Amino acid sequence: MCKMKPRINILDLLVQRLKTLQEPCFGKLYGIFAKDTHFILGLQLDNESDVSSRYSLPAEVDFCGIFEAYSGTIDIERALGRCSKVEVTDNPIFLSVKLIVENDIQCNIVSNNKVVSSSSSIISIQDFYSQFVHIRLQGEFQINTEQNEESISNSFTVLRKSVASAFGISGIMAFTLTKQNVMLVASDSENGIIGLTGDPAFSELCQDENGEGGQKKKKTEHFLGLEIVDANLMKRVTKDHTSKELNGHSPVVIICKKRMAVLNIPIKIDFLATISRGTTLSRIYDILLECAIKNIKLYESVVQYYIKKNPIEGNLQLPNTQHFFAKDCGHFVTRIVFAESAEDLRKERELLHDSLLLSKIMPMFRKSNQFNFSDSKSGPLINVHEGLKPTNNAGKLALVKGNYEYYHYCQNRLDDNGWGCAYRSLQTLASWYKLQGYTDQEVPTFKEIQKCLVDVGDKPRSFIDSRQWIGSTEVSYVLNSLLGITSKILYVSTGEDMATKGPELVSHFETHGSPVMIGGGVLAHTILGVDYNQQTGNLKFLILDPHYTGGEDLNIIQGKGWCGWKGVEFWNKTAYYNMCLPLVPREV
């Protein structure tokens, strides 16, 4: 009986990144095997300077193949040699990218040491995450070692081996899924599940927690509503007196007298695994062990790289673990970061952008780009335009890039109804810069905005705590003074002339991607995008209206048109309008 070849699904975002290649290069492919299917999820450009990216992707996302971009003919023998390093499958994936006007991407597999063409399907990021869920593992280990590179390396190796020894051996380590009241242990005979009968699929466990239908959506800073389950690592702290290893020999003590500097390194386990919703609960124990081991490898690679550049003096400072989910990437990336100079951190981020074939137009791995794991639903809604029906304008669509918060009347127990619309639009603009990672500054309050305008000499001191309006010029002053952002002011003589601003607005959203504040008469609004038909000249505006006074209810906001598409007739024909177009610095 002939064994069927596994299906191959390739994430659309990965294909888009390969389409941008212009020079010959090669790299690794990363994916998950589930349901007789290879899901190709991530990639990494071959770069000897990048010491940690291969450990930065979630557990279960494994090195499963290679890609190569070429302009002439491809070296098959070289490709086979690179594919031979793949360990998780007998049939590595090989994506060949022929560099032409629109790069031609061919999917192949390696079978019997030959490159064989294979069919594949493109899968959207939404479709992928409808089938997969994340587990976030947290815990702690401690390393005590001599202060030298060799001893540190040996200590990490011992730690990895001690974690790996827990595969199939009960009593060494356990994991708890806190919200589900389940503990997972190693077991030779039983399924290792405590607190639950049977061996359900992980999706059933999530449904039990979230109620009918499962898939609880968290308030996150992106559009997917990823489902993330928390897990904690527990390790045995007492000795097993029944162990044959302890009773099989007499103790041996070796005393070595020498002066040494001891280094204490706390290892904070904080890592993710990406698993199919159909994964049975009994398999999760081994997956979480792999998760811990991968985290330790990442930790070790970063520590070793750091101490080569920075001689150890005293205790090693504790680095920070940061998780990112960039939209253009399509998967989590975990970084472990030491407190280094701003220039060193910028170089590391640039290297990561290059390694993952990500654009450098917008930062994706700054501290303020970190993924928000909080379940909290307080605060302004994020990206309220997502899910709106498209226009029937049949034009060129140019929208805000990234994330913003919707600020409107009467938030934060402040009654600014009738005078605060431009302040609210400014807050939306400031939130965009914060969520994109361009600044660590919090969104300014009304008083901070007013004080800023007094400090720059635009307003008298009596302006503070007043209810006086501001306009697009004042918005640009505040952005520049508080965030260091420069803006372009676009003047429009009448509402009818807004119809002529399509090309400039399209250029702004494609080049910068920031929301636009517009003021005219006594009203201010935020423009999130345009749909411009060059043939007919018709122009539609995606408007975010700060005059909304209700609660944070997306159905009302979209249903009642507080965020929606408007035609040129929306603007007052006789009013004079100023638009503040904030620009973005080209730095990751």
KOLMIPA-695530 format. One record per residue (C-alpha): x, y, z; residue number from 1. Coordinates in steps of 0.2 Angstrom, whole numbers, padded with zeros to 4 digits, m for minus. Layout:
// KOLMIPA-695530
[[X, Y, Z], NUM];
...
***
This chain:
// KOLMIPA-695530
[[0000, 0000, 0000], 1];
[[0007, 0017, m0005], 2];
[[0009, 0029, 0009], 3];
[[0001, 0046, 0005], 4];
[[0012, 0061, 0004], 5];
[[0009, 0074, 0018], 6];
[[0000, 0090, 0012], 7];
[[0009, 0106, 0013], 8];
[[0001, 0122, 0018], 9];
[[0012, 0138, 0017], 10];
[[0007, 0154, 0027], 11];
[[0003, 0168, 0016], 12];
[[0014, 0180, 0025], 13];
[[0029, 0169, 0022], 14];
[[0025, 0169, 0003], 15];
[[0024, 0188, 0003], 16];
[[0041, 0190, 0011], 17];
[[0049, 0178, m0001], 18];
[[0041, 0189, m0015], 19];
[[0051, 0204, m0009], 20];
[[0068, 0195, m0011], 21];
[[0079, 0204, m0024], 22];
[[0096, 0196, m0022], 23];
[[0102, 0177, m0021], 24];
[[0101, 0170, m0004], 25];
[[0096, 0155, 0006], 26];
[[0089, 0151, 0023], 27];
[[0079, 0139, 0034], 28];
[[0060, 0136, 0035], 29];
[[0051, 0132, 0051], 30];
[[0034, 0124, 0053], 31];
[[0023, 0112, 0062], 32];
[[0017, 0095, 0057], 33];
[[m0001, 0091, 0062], 34];
[[m0016, 0082, 0054], 35];
[[m0004, 0074, 0041], 36];
[[0000, 0092, 0035], 37];
[[0016, 0102, 0035], 38];
[[0012, 0120, 0040], 39];
[[0026, 0131, 0035], 40];
[[0025, 0146, 0046], 41];
[[0042, 0155, 0048], 42];
[[0059, 0157, 0040], 43];
[[0076, 0163, 0044], 44];
[[0089, 0170, 0032], 45];
[[0106, 0161, 0034], 46];
[[0116, 0173, 0044], 47];
[[0131, 0168, 0055], 48];
[[0129, 0184, 0065], 49];
[[0112, 0180, 0071], 50];
[[0116, 0169, 0086], 51];
[[0098, 0166, 0094], 52];
[[0084, 0167, 0080], 53];
[[0084, 0148, 0078], 54];
[[0078, 0147, 0096], 55];
[[0066, 0162, 0096], 56];
[[0051, 0153, 0088], 57];
[[0039, 0144, 0099], 58];
[[0041, 0125, 0103], 59];
[[0034, 0113, 0090], 60];
[[0039, 0126, 0077], 61];
[[0054, 0116, 0070], 62];
[[0067, 0117, 0057], 63];
[[0059, 0108, 0042], 64];
[[0067, 0113, 0026], 65];
[[0076, 0127, 0017], 66];
[[0072, 0141, 0004], 67];
[[0084, 0147, m0009], 68];
[[0082, 0162, m0020], 69];
[[0092, 0161, m0037], 70];
[[0094, 0171, m0053], 71];
[[0102, 0158, m0064], 72];
[[0102, 0140, m0061], 73];
[[0100, 0132, m0044], 74];
[[0113, 0120, m0037], 75];
[[0103, 0105, m0032], 76];
[[0118, 0096, m0023], 77];
[[0120, 0111, m0012], 78];
[[0102, 0111, m0008], 79];
[[0102, 0093, m0004], 80];
[[0116, 0095, 0008], 81];
[[0107, 0109, 0017], 82];
[[0091, 0099, 0018], 83];
[[0101, 0084, 0026], 84];
[[0102, 0094, 0042], 85];
[[0083, 0093, 0044], 86];
[[0079, 0081, 0058], 87];
[[0060, 0082, 0061], 88];
[[0055, 0074, 0044], 89];
[[0061, 0062, 0031], 90];
[[0055, 0073, 0017], 91];
[[0062, 0091, 0020], 92];
[[0053, 0105, 0011], 93];
[[0063, 0115, m0002], 94];
[[0056, 0131, m0008], 95];
[[0065, 0138, m0023], 96];
[[0063, 0156, m0027], 97];
[[0067, 0162, m0045], 98];
[[0071, 0180, m0045], 99];
[[0061, 0188, m0059], 100];
[[0049, 0203, m0059], 101];
[[0037, 0193, m0048], 102];
[[0047, 0180, m0039], 103];
[[0042, 0162, m0045], 104];
[[0041, 0151, m0029], 105];
[[0041, 0132, m0032], 106];
[[0037, 0120, m0018], 107];
[[0047, 0104, m0018], 108];
[[0051, 0090, m0006], 109];
[[0067, 0079, m0004], 110];
[[0063, 0061, m0006], 111];
[[0076, 0047, m0008], 112];
[[0090, 0061, m0009], 113];
[[0081, 0069, m0024], 114];
[[0072, 0085, m0026], 115];
[[0054, 0081, m0031], 116];
[[0041, 0094, m0036], 117];
[[0026, 0095, m0024], 118];
[[0009, 0103, m0023], 119];
[[0005, 0116, m0009], 120];
[[m0008, 0127, m0003], 121];
[[m0007, 0145, 0003], 122];
[[m0016, 0147, 0020], 123];
[[m0021, 0164, 0028], 124];
[[m0015, 0168, 0046], 125];
[[m0033, 0168, 0051], 126];
[[m0036, 0150, 0045], 127];
[[m0020, 0144, 0053], 128];
[[m0024, 0151, 0070], 129];
[[m0041, 0144, 0069], 130];
[[m0032, 0127, 0070], 131];
[[m0019, 0131, 0083], 132];
[[m0017, 0137, 0101], 133];
[[m0003, 0143, 0111], 134];
[[0003, 0138, 0128], 135];
[[0014, 0150, 0138], 136];
[[0026, 0141, 0150], 137];
[[0033, 0150, 0165], 138];
[[0045, 0144, 0179], 139];
[[0062, 0146, 0186], 140];
[[0079, 0137, 0187], 141];
[[0095, 0142, 0195], 142];
[[0113, 0140, 0189], 143];
[[0128, 0142, 0200], 144];
[[0145, 0141, 0191], 145];
[[0162, 0148, 0190], 146];
[[0164, 0165, 0181], 147];
[[0171, 0159, 0165], 148];
[[0164, 0155, 0148], 149];
[[0168, 0136, 0149], 150];
[[0160, 0133, 0166], 151];
[[0145, 0143, 0161], 152];
[[0143, 0133, 0145], 153];
[[0145, 0117, 0155], 154];
[[0132, 0122, 0168], 155];
[[0119, 0126, 0154], 156];
[[0122, 0109, 0146], 157];
[[0120, 0100, 0163], 158];
[[0103, 0110, 0166], 159];
[[0097, 0105, 0149], 160];
[[0101, 0087, 0152], 161];
[[0092, 0087, 0169], 162];
[[0077, 0094, 0161], 163];
[[0078, 0081, 0146], 164];
[[0080, 0067, 0159], 165];
[[0062, 0070, 0164], 166];
[[0055, 0063, 0148], 167];
[[0046, 0047, 0153], 168];
[[0052, 0048, 0171], 169];
[[0039, 0052, 0184], 170];
[[0043, 0063, 0199], 171];
[[0056, 0074, 0192], 172];
[[0045, 0088, 0185], 173];
[[0027, 0092, 0183], 174];
[[0016, 0106, 0174], 175];
[[0000, 0114, 0179], 176];
[[m0013, 0122, 0168], 177];
[[m0019, 0134, 0182], 178];
[[m0036, 0140, 0175], 179];
[[m0040, 0122, 0169], 180];
[[m0036, 0114, 0186], 181];
[[m0025, 0101, 0178], 182];
[[m0008, 0094, 0182], 183];
[[0003, 0085, 0169], 184];
[[0016, 0072, 0175], 185];
[[0027, 0059, 0167], 186];
[[0019, 0041, 0168], 187];
[[0024, 0025, 0161], 188];
[[0007, 0017, 0163], 189];
[[m0006, 0031, 0165], 190];
[[m0009, 0046, 0153], 191];
[[m0001, 0057, 0166], 192];
[[m0016, 0068, 0168], 193];
[[m0021, 0073, 0186], 194];
[[m0038, 0082, 0189], 195];
[[m0047, 0076, 0173], 196];
[[m0053, 0059, 0167], 197];
[[m0049, 0053, 0150], 198];
[[m0037, 0060, 0137], 199];
[[m0047, 0074, 0128], 200];
[[m0041, 0085, 0114], 201];
[[m0034, 0102, 0120], 202];
[[m0048, 0111, 0111], 203];
[[m0060, 0102, 0122], 204];
[[m0051, 0109, 0138], 205];
[[m0052, 0126, 0131], 206];
[[m0070, 0124, 0128], 207];
[[m0073, 0119, 0146], 208];
[[m0064, 0135, 0152], 209];
[[m0073, 0147, 0140], 210];
[[m0090, 0140, 0139], 211];
[[m0099, 0134, 0123], 212];
[[m0089, 0137, 0107], 213];
[[m0072, 0140, 0116], 214];
[[m0059, 0152, 0108], 215];
[[m0060, 0166, 0121], 216];
[[m0054, 0182, 0113], 217];
[[m0042, 0192, 0123], 218];
[[m0040, 0211, 0122], 219];
[[m0023, 0210, 0113], 220];
[[m0014, 0223, 0102], 221];
[[m0018, 0214, 0086], 222];
[[m0032, 0208, 0076], 223];
[[m0031, 0189, 0078], 224];
[[m0038, 0187, 0096], 225];
[[m0025, 0173, 0099], 226];
[[m0029, 0160, 0112], 227];
[[m0016, 0157, 0125], 228];
[[m0016, 0145, 0139], 229];
[[m0005, 0148, 0154], 230];
[[0006, 0134, 0161], 231];
[[0018, 0133, 0176], 232];
[[0033, 0122, 0178], 233];
[[0036, 0113, 0195], 234];
[[0052, 0104, 0199], 235];
[[0055, 0091, 0212], 236];
[[0065, 0099, 0227], 237];
[[0067, 0084, 0238], 238];
[[0077, 0068, 0234], 239];
[[0068, 0052, 0229], 240];
[[0075, 0040, 0242], 241];
[[0069, 0025, 0232], 242];
[[0079, 0029, 0218], 243];
[[0092, 0016, 0213], 244];
[[0104, 0029, 0208], 245];
[[0105, 0035, 0226], 246];
[[0106, 0018, 0234], 247];
[[0117, 0009, 0221], 248];
[[0134, 0016, 0227], 249];
[[0143, 0025, 0241], 250];
[[0145, 0044, 0240], 251];
[[0161, 0050, 0233], 252];
[[0167, 0067, 0238], 253];
[[0180, 0077, 0228], 254];
[[0188, 0092, 0236], 255];
[[0197, 0105, 0225], 256];
[[0205, 0119, 0234], 257];
[[0207, 0135, 0223], 258];
[[0201, 0152, 0223], 259];
[[0186, 0155, 0211], 260];
[[0173, 0168, 0208], 261];
[[0155, 0160, 0208], 262];
[[0141, 0167, 0197], 263];
[[0123, 0165, 0201], 264];
[[0112, 0165, 0186], 265];
[[0093, 0164, 0189], 266];
[[0085, 0156, 0173], 267];
[[0067, 0163, 0171], 268];
[[0058, 0151, 0160], 269];
[[0045, 0161, 0149], 270];
[[0042, 0153, 0133], 271];
[[0028, 0148, 0121], 272];
[[0023, 0132, 0112], 273];
[[0011, 0132, 0097], 274];
[[0000, 0116, 0096], 275];
[[m0014, 0110, 0086], 276];
[[m0031, 0111, 0094], 277];
[[m0032, 0092, 0091], 278];
[[m0017, 0088, 0101], 279];
[[m0022, 0076, 0115], 280];
[[m0018, 0082, 0133], 281];
[[m0007, 0067, 0137], 282];
[[0006, 0074, 0124], 283];
[[0007, 0091, 0132], 284];
[[0019, 0085, 0145], 285];
[[0033, 0081, 0132], 286];
[[0029, 0097, 0122], 287];
[[0031, 0108, 0138], 288];
[[0048, 0099, 0142], 289];
[[0053, 0103, 0124], 290];
[[0047, 0121, 0127], 291];
[[0058, 0123, 0143], 292];
[[0073, 0115, 0134], 293];
[[0072, 0127, 0119], 294];
[[0070, 0142, 0131], 295];
[[0086, 0136, 0140], 296];
[[0095, 0135, 0123], 297];
[[0089, 0153, 0119], 298];
[[0095, 0159, 0136], 299];
[[0112, 0151, 0134], 300];
[[0115, 0158, 0117], 301];
[[0111, 0175, 0123], 302];
[[0121, 0174, 0139], 303];
[[0136, 0167, 0129], 304];
[[0135, 0181, 0116], 305];
[[0134, 0194, 0130], 306];
[[0148, 0189, 0140], 307];
[[0160, 0188, 0125], 308];
[[0157, 0207, 0123], 309];
[[0156, 0211, 0141], 310];
[[0168, 0204, 0154], 311];
[[0159, 0198, 0169], 312];
[[0161, 0208, 0185], 313];
[[0152, 0202, 0200], 314];
[[0134, 0195, 0197], 315];
[[0127, 0194, 0180], 316];
[[0113, 0206, 0177], 317];
[[0096, 0198, 0174], 318];
[[0090, 0200, 0156], 319];
[[0072, 0203, 0151], 320];
[[0062, 0191, 0141], 321];
[[0051, 0199, 0128], 322];
[[0038, 0191, 0117], 323];
[[0033, 0199, 0100], 324];
[[0019, 0195, 0088], 325];
[[0022, 0206, 0072], 326];
[[0008, 0206, 0060], 327];
[[0020, 0204, 0045], 328];
[[0028, 0189, 0054], 329];
[[0013, 0178, 0058], 330];
[[0021, 0170, 0073], 331];
[[0028, 0174, 0090], 332];
[[0046, 0179, 0092], 333];
[[0054, 0178, 0109], 334];
[[0069, 0189, 0113], 335];
[[0080, 0188, 0129], 336];
[[0088, 0206, 0131], 337];
[[0101, 0213, 0142], 338];
[[0102, 0231, 0146], 339];
[[0114, 0237, 0133], 340];
[[0117, 0254, 0124], 341];
[[0103, 0260, 0113], 342];
[[0114, 0258, 0098], 343];
[[0118, 0240, 0102], 344];
[[0100, 0236, 0104], 345];
[[0096, 0245, 0088], 346];
[[0109, 0234, 0079], 347];
[[0101, 0218, 0086], 348];
[[0084, 0223, 0080], 349];
[[0090, 0227, 0063], 350];
[[0098, 0210, 0062], 351];
[[0082, 0202, 0067], 352];
[[0072, 0211, 0054], 353];
[[0085, 0206, 0041], 354];
[[0085, 0188, 0047], 355];
[[0066, 0186, 0046], 356];
[[0065, 0196, 0030], 357];
[[0054, 0210, 0038], 358];
[[0053, 0227, 0032], 359];
[[0062, 0241, 0041], 360];
[[0049, 0254, 0038], 361];
[[0042, 0251, 0055], 362];
[[0049, 0245, 0072], 363];
[[0042, 0227, 0077], 364];
[[0054, 0222, 0091], 365];
[[0056, 0237, 0102], 366];
[[0051, 0235, 0121], 367];
[[0035, 0244, 0118], 368];
[[0030, 0232, 0104], 369];
[[0029, 0218, 0116], 370];
[[0014, 0207, 0116], 371];
[[0001, 0211, 0129], 372];
[[m0004, 0194, 0138], 373];
[[m0017, 0203, 0149], 374];
[[m0035, 0198, 0150], 375];
[[m0040, 0216, 0155], 376];
[[m0053, 0224, 0145], 377];
[[m0051, 0241, 0152], 378];
[[m0045, 0256, 0142], 379];
[[m0049, 0261, 0124], 380];
[[m0053, 0249, 0111], 381];
[[m0040, 0244, 0098], 382];
[[m0041, 0245, 0079], 383];
[[m0060, 0248, 0079], 384];
[[m0060, 0249, 0060], 385];
[[m0056, 0230, 0058], 386];
[[m0071, 0220, 0052], 387];
[[m0079, 0235, 0043], 388];
[[m0087, 0231, 0025], 389];
[[m0076, 0237, 0011], 390];
[[m0082, 0252, 0000], 391];
[[m0089, 0250, m0017], 392];
[[m0078, 0263, m0024], 393];
[[m0066, 0250, m0033], 394];
[[m0051, 0262, m0030], 395];
[[m0034, 0261, m0022], 396];
[[m0036, 0256, m0004], 397];
[[m0023, 0264, 0008], 398];
[[m0026, 0261, 0027], 399];
[[m0017, 0265, 0044], 400];
[[m0003, 0252, 0047], 401];
[[m0002, 0244, 0064], 402];
[[m0012, 0248, 0080], 403];
[[m0020, 0263, 0088], 404];
[[m0032, 0266, 0102], 405];
[[m0049, 0274, 0099], 406];
[[m0050, 0290, 0110], 407];
[[m0067, 0299, 0111], 408];
[[m0078, 0310, 0121], 409];
[[m0081, 0307, 0140], 410];
[[m0067, 0294, 0142], 411];
[[m0058, 0293, 0159], 412];
[[m0072, 0302, 0168], 413];
[[m0069, 0318, 0159], 414];
[[m0084, 0327, 0152], 415];
[[m0076, 0335, 0136], 416];
[[m0092, 0334, 0126], 417];
[[m0092, 0349, 0114], 418];
[[m0074, 0355, 0115], 419];
[[m0062, 0340, 0117], 420];
[[m0063, 0332, 0100], 421];
[[m0046, 0338, 0094], 422];
[[m0038, 0332, 0110], 423];
[[m0045, 0315, 0108], 424];
[[m0039, 0314, 0090], 425];
[[m0022, 0319, 0096], 426];
[[m0023, 0305, 0109], 427];
[[m0027, 0292, 0096], 428];
[[m0012, 0298, 0086], 429];
[[0000, 0297, 0101], 430];
[[m0007, 0280, 0105], 431];
[[m0002, 0274, 0087], 432];
[[0016, 0280, 0090], 433];
[[0017, 0271, 0107], 434];
[[0009, 0254, 0101], 435];
[[0021, 0254, 0086], 436];
[[0036, 0256, 0097], 437];
[[0042, 0273, 0091], 438];
[[0040, 0280, 0109], 439];
[[0039, 0274, 0127], 440];
[[0029, 0289, 0132], 441];
[[0012, 0287, 0138], 442];
[[m0003, 0294, 0129], 443];
[[m0004, 0313, 0135], 444];
[[m0018, 0318, 0146], 445];
[[m0028, 0334, 0142], 446];
[[m0018, 0343, 0156], 447];
[[m0001, 0337, 0149], 448];
[[m0007, 0343, 0131], 449];
[[m0011, 0360, 0138], 450];
[[0004, 0362, 0148], 451];
[[0015, 0357, 0133], 452];
[[0007, 0371, 0123], 453];
[[0011, 0383, 0136], 454];
[[0029, 0377, 0138], 455];
[[0032, 0379, 0119], 456];
[[0025, 0397, 0120], 457];
[[0009, 0394, 0110], 458];
[[m0003, 0397, 0124], 459];
[[m0004, 0408, 0139], 460];
[[m0004, 0400, 0157], 461];
[[m0022, 0403, 0158], 462];
[[m0025, 0389, 0145], 463];
[[m0021, 0375, 0157], 464];
[[m0037, 0368, 0165], 465];
[[m0047, 0377, 0152], 466];
[[m0060, 0371, 0140], 467];
[[m0052, 0379, 0125], 468];
[[m0051, 0371, 0108], 469];
[[m0035, 0366, 0099], 470];
[[m0032, 0363, 0080], 471];
[[m0021, 0353, 0069], 472];
[[m0006, 0366, 0071], 473];
[[m0007, 0363, 0090], 474];
[[m0008, 0344, 0088], 475];
[[0008, 0345, 0078], 476];
[[0017, 0356, 0091], 477];
[[0012, 0343, 0105], 478];
[[0018, 0328, 0094], 479];
[[0034, 0336, 0091], 480];
[[0037, 0342, 0109], 481];
[[0032, 0327, 0118], 482];
[[0036, 0313, 0106], 483];
[[0049, 0321, 0094], 484];
[[0038, 0318, 0079], 485];
[[0037, 0330, 0065], 486];
[[0021, 0333, 0055], 487];
[[0016, 0339, 0038], 488];
[[0001, 0352, 0038], 489];
[[m0010, 0350, 0023], 490];
[[m0022, 0365, 0020], 491];
[[m0039, 0363, 0011], 492];
[[m0049, 0379, 0007], 493];
[[m0066, 0371, 0007], 494];
[[m0074, 0354, 0010], 495];
[[m0077, 0352, m0008], 496];
[[m0058, 0352, m0011], 497];
[[m0056, 0337, 0000], 498];
[[m0060, 0327, m0016], 499];
[[m0043, 0333, m0023], 500];
[[m0033, 0326, m0009], 501];
[[m0033, 0308, m0014], 502];
[[m0016, 0306, m0021], 503];
[[m0008, 0315, m0006], 504];
[[m0017, 0304, 0007], 505];
[[m0014, 0288, m0002], 506];
[[0005, 0292, m0002], 507];
[[0004, 0296, 0016], 508];
[[m0004, 0280, 0022], 509];
[[0007, 0270, 0010], 510];
[[0023, 0278, 0016], 511];
[[0020, 0282, 0034], 512];
[[0004, 0273, 0039], 513];
[[0000, 0284, 0054], 514];
[[m0018, 0291, 0057], 515];
[[m0022, 0309, 0051], 516];
[[m0030, 0322, 0062], 517];
[[m0041, 0334, 0052], 518];
[[m0049, 0350, 0059], 519];
[[m0062, 0361, 0051], 520];
[[m0075, 0373, 0058], 521];
[[m0078, 0368, 0076], 522];
[[m0075, 0349, 0073], 523];
[[m0060, 0337, 0073], 524];
[[m0059, 0320, 0066], 525];
[[m0047, 0306, 0063], 526];
[[m0044, 0299, 0046], 527];
[[m0038, 0281, 0046], 528];
[[m0037, 0278, 0027], 529];
[[m0044, 0282, 0010], 530];
[[m0051, 0272, m0005], 531];
[[m0046, 0283, m0021], 532];
[[m0052, 0278, m0038], 533];
[[m0040, 0287, m0050], 534];
[[m0051, 0284, m0065], 535];
[[m0067, 0292, m0058], 536];
[[m0058, 0303, m0046], 537];
[[m0070, 0297, m0032], 538];
[[m0063, 0297, m0015], 539];
[[m0069, 0289, 0001], 540];
[[m0063, 0292, 0019], 541];
[[m0062, 0280, 0033], 542];
[[m0067, 0291, 0048], 543];
[[m0064, 0288, 0066], 544];
[[m0076, 0300, 0075], 545];
[[m0070, 0307, 0092], 546];
[[m0088, 0314, 0096], 547];
[[m0094, 0297, 0102], 548];
[[m0100, 0298, 0120], 549];
[[m0104, 0280, 0124], 550];
[[m0095, 0265, 0131], 551];
[[m0082, 0254, 0123], 552];
[[m0094, 0244, 0113], 553];
[[m0088, 0239, 0096], 554];
[[m0105, 0234, 0089], 555];
[[m0112, 0252, 0092], 556];
[[m0096, 0261, 0086], 557];
[[m0097, 0252, 0070], 558];
[[m0115, 0249, 0068], 559];
[[m0119, 0268, 0071], 560];
[[m0105, 0274, 0060], 561];
[[m0094, 0281, 0073], 562];
[[m0080, 0272, 0063], 563];
[[m0084, 0270, 0045], 564];
[[m0082, 0275, 0027], 565];
[[m0088, 0293, 0022], 566];
[[m0089, 0301, 0005], 567];
[[m0083, 0319, 0001], 568];
[[m0101, 0325, 0006], 569];
[[m0096, 0322, 0024], 570];
[[m0086, 0337, 0024], 571];
[[m0094, 0355, 0026], 572];
[[m0093, 0363, 0009], 573];
[[m0089, 0380, 0015], 574];
[[m0077, 0375, 0030], 575];
[[m0059, 0378, 0029], 576];
[[m0049, 0362, 0034], 577];
[[m0031, 0359, 0041], 578];
[[m0024, 0341, 0041], 579];
[[m0010, 0336, 0052], 580];
[[m0001, 0321, 0044], 581];
[[0012, 0314, 0057], 582];
[[0028, 0307, 0049], 583];
[[0037, 0292, 0055], 584];
[[0056, 0290, 0058], 585];
[[0064, 0277, 0047], 586];
[[0072, 0267, 0062], 587];
[[0068, 0250, 0069], 588];
***
